[in-house]
Amino acid sequence: MNKKTISLILLIIFIITIGLTIANTFLNDNNTIENQTGTITINNKQIHYENAGKCVEVIDGNTIQVYGIGKVQLTQIGSPDNRATQFVRDKCLGKTVYLNVDDEKPTDNYGRTLAIVYTDTDDINKELLENNLAKVSYFEPSEFKKGEV
């Protein structure tokens, strides 16, 4: 083998190693507290949550994938505009999210968990509405009142 072929093989091995390292770091978060209840404080307000896990994918402006939980539909958030997906990606992807699951209807017809989603500093559902990135979409039964998110 010539030097060019060896260099190419070493470069491929290096790229694969870097990719696996990044994937491992992304999926392993010692700070992730999956499937536990608790409270967090956001803007001097105590928030109760029933589940927590790392957001590993943003599917669209109102649906995320949470490690150990599955797909989560942001309750009362409908018709997200194109900017909503990027907003949720910036706020949630790779971070621990805390879920206030709707006790009256914990899952939708597609098996997604229905919840208000929080990060350490943000109420994602509320910010989507306040920033006009989505409209209220309300279905009963629900633990939450219309527009309460």
C-alpha positions as CSV (number, residue, x, y, z in Angstrom):
1,M,0.0,0.0,0.0
2,N,1.2,3.5,-0.7
3,K,1.2,6.4,1.6
4,K,-1.9,7.9,0.1
5,T,-4.0,4.8,0.8
6,I,-2.7,4.5,4.4
7,S,-3.5,8.2,5.0
8,L,-7.0,7.7,3.7
9,I,-7.6,4.6,5.9
10,L,-6.3,6.5,9.0
11,L,-8.5,9.5,8.2
12,I,-11.6,7.3,7.9
13,I,-10.8,5.5,11.2
14,F,-10.3,9.0,12.8
15,I,-13.6,10.3,11.5
16,I,-15.5,7.1,12.7
17,T,-13.8,7.4,16.1
18,I,-14.8,11.1,16.5
19,G,-18.4,10.3,15.4
20,L,-18.7,7.5,17.9
21,T,-17.3,9.7,20.7
22,I,-19.8,12.5,19.9
23,A,-22.7,10.0,19.8
24,N,-21.6,8.5,23.1
25,T,-21.3,11.9,24.8
26,F,-24.7,13.0,23.4
27,L,-26.5,9.9,24.8
28,N,-24.7,9.7,28.1
29,D,-25.6,12.5,30.4
30,N,-25.0,11.8,34.1
31,N,-27.2,14.8,34.9
32,T,-30.3,13.3,33.2
33,I,-32.8,12.2,35.7
34,E,-35.1,9.9,33.8
35,N,-38.6,8.9,35.0
36,Q,-38.4,10.8,38.3
37,T,-40.7,13.4,39.8
38,G,-39.6,16.6,41.4
39,T,-39.7,20.3,41.2
40,I,-37.6,22.9,39.5
41,T,-37.7,26.7,39.8
42,I,-38.2,28.8,36.6
43,N,-38.5,32.6,37.0
44,N,-39.2,32.3,40.7
45,K,-42.0,29.8,40.1
46,Q,-42.0,26.3,41.5
47,I,-42.8,23.8,38.7
48,H,-43.8,20.2,39.4
49,Y,-42.8,17.6,36.9
50,E,-43.5,13.9,36.6
51,N,-40.8,12.8,34.2
52,A,-37.4,14.0,32.9
53,G,-35.0,12.9,30.3
54,K,-32.6,14.1,27.6
55,C,-34.1,15.5,24.4
56,V,-32.4,13.4,21.7
57,E,-34.5,14.7,18.7
58,V,-36.8,17.5,17.7
59,I,-39.3,16.1,15.3
60,D,-41.2,19.4,14.7
61,G,-42.2,22.5,16.5
62,N,-44.4,20.6,19.0
63,T,-43.0,17.1,19.1
64,I,-39.7,15.9,20.6
65,Q,-38.1,12.6,21.3
66,V,-37.0,12.1,24.9
67,Y,-34.5,9.4,25.8
68,G,-36.2,6.8,28.0
69,I,-39.6,8.2,27.5
70,G,-40.3,8.3,23.8
71,K,-42.1,10.9,21.7
72,V,-43.6,13.9,23.6
73,Q,-46.3,16.1,22.2
74,L,-46.2,19.6,23.7
75,T,-49.7,19.9,25.1
76,Q,-51.9,22.8,23.8
77,I,-49.4,23.6,21.1
78,G,-50.7,23.4,17.6
79,S,-50.0,24.8,14.2
80,P,-46.3,25.6,14.9
81,D,-44.8,27.7,12.2
82,N,-41.5,27.0,10.5
83,R,-39.5,28.9,13.1
84,A,-40.9,26.9,15.9
85,T,-38.9,23.8,15.1
86,Q,-35.6,25.7,15.2
87,F,-36.7,27.4,18.4
88,V,-37.5,24.1,20.1
89,R,-34.2,22.6,18.8
90,D,-32.2,25.5,20.2
91,K,-33.9,25.3,23.6
92,C,-34.2,21.5,24.0
93,L,-32.0,19.4,21.9
94,G,-29.3,17.7,23.9
95,K,-30.6,19.1,27.2
96,T,-32.5,17.5,30.0
97,V,-36.2,18.4,29.7
98,Y,-38.8,18.2,32.5
99,L,-42.3,17.0,31.7
100,N,-45.5,18.0,33.5
101,V,-47.5,15.2,32.0
102,D,-51.3,15.8,31.5
103,D,-52.8,13.6,34.3
104,E,-56.2,13.6,32.6
105,K,-54.9,12.3,29.3
106,P,-51.2,11.3,29.5
107,T,-51.0,10.2,25.9
108,D,-52.5,11.1,22.6
109,N,-54.0,8.9,19.9
110,Y,-50.6,8.3,18.5
111,G,-49.0,7.1,21.8
112,R,-47.1,10.4,22.4
113,T,-46.8,11.6,25.9
114,L,-48.8,14.9,26.3
115,A,-46.9,17.4,28.5
116,I,-45.8,20.9,29.3
117,V,-42.0,20.8,28.6
118,Y,-39.5,22.7,30.6
119,T,-35.7,23.1,30.5
120,D,-33.6,24.3,33.5
121,T,-34.6,27.9,32.5
122,D,-37.5,27.8,30.1
123,D,-41.2,26.9,29.8
124,I,-41.1,25.8,26.2
125,N,-44.9,25.6,25.6
126,K,-45.5,29.1,27.0
127,E,-42.6,30.6,25.1
128,L,-43.8,29.1,21.8
129,L,-47.2,30.9,22.4
130,E,-45.7,34.1,23.7
131,N,-43.4,34.4,20.7
132,N,-46.2,33.7,18.2
133,L,-44.5,30.6,17.0
134,A,-47.6,28.4,17.5
135,K,-51.3,28.6,18.3
136,V,-53.2,27.1,21.2
137,S,-54.6,23.7,20.4
138,Y,-56.9,22.5,23.1
139,F,-58.5,19.1,23.5
140,E,-60.4,17.7,26.5
141,P,-60.1,15.9,28.8
142,S,-57.1,17.8,30.1
143,E,-55.6,18.6,33.5
144,F,-54.7,22.0,32.2
145,K,-57.1,24.8,31.4
146,K,-57.2,26.2,27.9
147,G,-54.2,28.6,27.5
148,E,-52.8,27.7,30.9
149,V,-49.5,26.4,29.6
